[in-house]
Amino acid sequence: MATIKKGILGGFSGKVGTVIGGNWKGIDYIRSLPKKSSKPATALQNDQRLKFALVVGFLRPISQLIAKGFQSVADARTPLNAAVSYHVKEAVMGTSPNFTIDTSKVLFSQGDLTGAWAPLVESTVPASINFNWQDNTGTGLSAATDQAVLLVYNAQKQQYVFLENAASRSATEVDMILPSDFSGDEVDCWISFSTSDGKRMATSIYVGKVTVA
């Protein structure tokens, strides 16, 4: 329903039939409603939709991490939208309609805090992964009290496990406990750091794959 502002001869605000009225900087205007396109989606549009759906489904379970990890680069977007935009452009591989996620390109955080140096993963204890790294305290934007943030993805089970405040940067290692049914499965691993107050994060690093003992 439209609202007449200055009587029958004045401008109006709102929708009447197929037109919309409004006022911009004191100027009354009307415009037609946009028409729905009757053209079928192009192959490129369909591919973008497939990529978008794939990425959203992949990231949604770790939206808690994404909300913190992409906050500094979101600008006017939500952190999740910023993350989706990056992954659609950089982390989707394959040909339509069989697109897949390139886990080596996946990021759960982007930021200017100094990241992990020479991170490695190994699994020798059942249902556990050891993350280790070099202590680079004092280089760039880093402090001994920065906290490791760990992420593990089990593609076979399509399950994530993540751990915030896992260990201080100066600790140089931490054991991450996993569900017992992860034993024998190959998993993907990532590491990042956040400041002790959680206000700043590093860009996450893909450490690689490891088979869980």
Secondary structure as UniProt FT lines:
FT   STRAND          3..4
FT   TURN            8..9
FT   STRAND          12..16
FT   TURN            17..18
FT   STRAND          19..24
FT   TURN            25..26
FT   STRAND          27..32
FT   HELIX           43..59
FT   HELIX           60..62
FT   HELIX           63..69
FT   HELIX           71..73
FT   TURN            75..76
FT   HELIX           79..90
FT   STRAND          92..93
FT   TURN            96..97
FT   STRAND          100..101
FT   HELIX           103..105
FT   STRAND          112..113
FT   STRAND          117..122
FT   TURN            126..127
FT   STRAND          128..134
FT   TURN            137..138
FT   TURN            144..145
FT   STRAND          147..154
FT   TURN            155..158
FT   STRAND          159..163
FT   HELIX           169..171
FT   STRAND          173..177
FT   HELIX           180..182
FT   TURN            183..184
FT   STRAND          186..194
FT   TURN            196..197
FT   STRAND          201..202
FT   STRAND          205..211
//
